[in-house]
Amino acid sequence: MPRKLSTDDELLARLRTLTAQARERAEYQRSQVELAIALQRGMLPRDLPDTPRFHLAVRYAPATYGLNVGGDWYDAFTLPDGRIGLSIGDVQGHNIEAAAFMGQVRAGLRALASVTGEPGELLSRTNDLLITLGNDLFATCTFMRLDPETGVLESARAGHIPFVWATADGKSGIGEDEGGPPLGIEPGTEYPVSRFRLTTGGMFVLLTDGVVEGPSMNIEEGLDQVARLAGIAAVAGLEAHSLAAAVIKGAEQVGHEDDAAVLVMGHDGLDGTP
């Protein structure tokens, strides 16, 4: 006659079952995070345009908290007319779908930039394209077009946080350009274009909200901190990559529950121009 399981035996058996289930869920979640991070890194550009007198630097830190792997991206590429296109953005959500949608947005921007590099029109076309895909996700984005001959920057913003600027004489601040709604929400949206000039010794910093906002810091404080760093870097004549490294390091103070991406443009002067 088989021995009847005691209450302790039943509890131990149940505990072993729950432990095995918890281990399986943890393994599944870890594989999902690893896959999303691999997707992100595979979609980010391997090389940046090499332009005399203008220097680009990027830093990217994926979220490492739970399943908070999102769809932040940066990109920089040469347009058909020789100018440089720069984009940075953030997809709603923190999962594999967000990472995959990020790839669609970035690819869409690049493809449409071969037709028009005008930032406002490019964001409008990308917005309409994303809506036709029928995805429920949306993305914030800033797209800039840099003319290496003049230092003129044209910028359009789709629901994204503002950029930060600094000049060699110690001035720095947060961009006050007008923006439009995120991409993928409202068809037929028009995005206003603002124009700036990157002067000798100056810097522009594009970033995602994971750099400046989190449980330990609000976005206003975070942007002010980056502006101070940019001002110090410009006065000290630091290179773009040094500022990018300092900004991403400062992002650790916000709590890092989100991806963090930084793209810095620096200008060391036109040949023969004081």
Residue pairs with C-beta under 8 A, 6 or more apart in sequence:
5 13
29 66
29 67
32 67
32 69
32 95
32 96
33 67
33 69
35 96
36 69
36 95
36 96
36 98
36 99
37 62
37 69
39 96
39 99
39 100
39 103
40 62
40 69
40 71
40 72
40 73
40 99
40 102
40 259
41 62
43 73
43 99
43 102
43 103
43 106
44 60
44 73
44 74
44 75
45 74
45 75
45 76
45 77
48 56
48 57
48 58
48 76
49 56
49 76
49 77
49 78
49 84
51 84
51 148
52 148
52 271
53 148
53 267
53 268
53 269
53 270
53 271
54 84
54 146
54 148
54 151
54 198
54 265
54 266
54 267
54 268
55 239
55 240
55 241
55 265
55 266
55 267
55 268
56 76
56 86
56 240
56 263
56 264
56 265
56 266
57 239
57 240
57 241
57 243
57 244
57 263
57 264
57 266
58 74
58 76
58 244
58 261
58 262
58 263
58 264
59 244
59 245
59 247
59 248
59 260
59 261
59 262
60 72
60 74
60 248
60 259
60 260
60 261
60 262
61 210
61 248
61 251
61 256
61 259
61 260
61 261
62 69
62 259
63 69
63 70
63 94
63 210
63 256
63 257
63 258
63 259
63 260
64 256
65 256
65 257
67 94
67 95
68 94
68 257
68 258
69 94
69 95
69 96
69 98
69 99
69 259
70 90
70 91
70 93
70 94
70 95
70 98
70 99
70 102
70 210
70 258
70 259
71 90
71 91
71 92
71 93
71 98
71 99
71 101
71 102
71 105
71 139
71 259
72 88
72 89
72 90
72 91
72 102
72 208
72 210
72 258
72 259
72 260
72 261
73 87
73 88
73 89
73 90
73 91
73 102
73 105
73 106
73 261
74 87
74 88
74 206
74 261
74 262
74 263
75 85
75 86
75 87
75 88
75 106
75 109
75 110
76 84
76 85
76 86
76 87
76 263
77 84
77 85
77 110
77 113
78 84
78 85
79 85
79 113
79 114
79 117
79 145
80 114
80 117
81 117
82 148
83 117
83 145
83 146
83 147
83 148
84 145
84 146
84 148
85 109
85 110
85 113
85 117
85 143
85 144
85 145
86 143
86 144
86 145
86 146
86 206
86 263
86 265
87 106
87 109
87 141
87 142
87 143
87 144
88 141
88 142
88 160
88 206
88 207
88 208
88 261
88 263
89 102
89 105
89 106
89 139
89 140
89 141
89 142
89 158
89 160
89 183
89 208
90 139
90 140
90 141
90 160
90 208
90 209
90 210
90 259
90 261
91 98
91 99
91 101
91 102
91 105
91 137
91 138
91 139
92 98
92 137
92 138
92 139
92 182
93 101
93 137
94 258
97 137
98 137
101 135
101 137
101 139
102 139
104 130
104 133
104 135
105 126
105 130
105 139
105 141
105 183
108 126
108 129
108 130
109 122
109 126
109 141
109 143
112 122
112 125
112 126
112 129
113 122
115 125
116 122
116 125
117 145
118 145
118 154
118 193
119 143
119 144
119 145
119 154
119 155
119 156
119 191
119 193
120 156
120 190
120 191
120 192
120 193
122 143
122 156
123 141
123 143
123 156
123 158
123 180
123 183
123 191
124 188
124 189
124 190
124 191
126 141
126 183
127 158
127 183
127 184
127 185
127 186
127 187
127 189
127 191
128 187
128 188
130 138
130 139
130 183
130 184
131 184
131 185
131 187
135 184
137 184
138 159
138 182
138 183
138 184
138 185
139 158
139 182
139 183
139 184
140 158
140 159
140 160
140 161
140 182
140 183
141 157
141 158
141 159
141 160
141 182
141 183
142 155
142 156
142 157
142 158
142 160
142 163
142 206
143 155
143 156
143 158
144 153
144 154
144 155
144 204
144 206
145 153
145 154
145 155
146 152
146 153
146 198
146 265
147 153
150 197
151 197
151 198
151 199
151 267
151 270
152 195
152 196
152 197
152 198
153 195
153 196
153 197
153 198
153 204
153 265
154 193
154 194
154 195
155 163
155 175
155 177
155 193
155 194
155 195
155 196
156 179
156 180
156 191
156 192
156 193
156 194
157 177
157 178
157 179
157 180
157 191
158 179
158 180
158 181
158 182
158 183
158 189
158 191
159 179
159 180
159 181
159 182
159 183
160 179
160 182
160 208
161 207
161 208
161 209
161 212
161 219
161 223
162 174
162 175
162 176
162 177
162 179
162 223
163 174
163 175
163 204
163 205
163 206
163 207
164 172
164 173
164 174
164 175
164 204
164 205
164 207
164 223
164 226
164 227
164 230
165 172
165 173
165 174
165 175
165 196
165 202
165 203
165 204
165 205
165 227
165 230
166 172
166 173
166 202
166 203
166 205
166 227
166 230
166 231
166 233
166 234
167 199
167 201
167 202
167 234
168 199
168 200
168 201
168 202
168 234
168 235
168 237
169 235
170 231
170 234
170 235
171 231
172 227
172 228
172 230
172 231
172 234
173 227
174 223
174 224
174 227
175 194
177 192
177 194
178 192
178 194
179 191
179 192
180 189
180 190
180 191
180 192
181 189
196 204
198 204
198 265
198 267
199 267
200 267
200 268
200 269
200 270
200 273
200 274
201 234
201 237
201 267
201 268
201 269
202 234
202 266
202 267
203 230
203 233
203 234
203 240
203 243
203 264
203 265
203 266
203 267
204 264
204 265
205 226
205 230
205 243
205 247
205 262
205 263
205 264
205 265
206 262
206 263
206 264
206 265
207 226
207 247
207 260
207 261
207 262
207 263
208 258
208 259
208 260
208 261
208 262
209 219
209 258
210 251
210 254
210 256
210 257
210 258
210 259
210 260
210 261
211 222
211 226
211 247
211 248
211 250
211 251
211 254
211 260
211 261
211 262
212 219
212 221
212 222
212 223
212 225
212 226
212 251
212 254
213 219
213 222
213 254
213 258
214 222
214 254
214 255
214 256
214 257
214 258
215 254
215 255
215 257
216 253
216 254
216 255
217 225
217 253
217 254
217 255
222 254
225 250
225 253
226 247
226 250
229 243
229 246
229 247
229 250
230 243
230 247
232 238
233 242
233 243
233 246
239 266
240 264
240 265
240 266
241 264
243 264
243 266
244 262
244 263
244 264
247 262
247 264
248 260
248 262
251 260
251 262
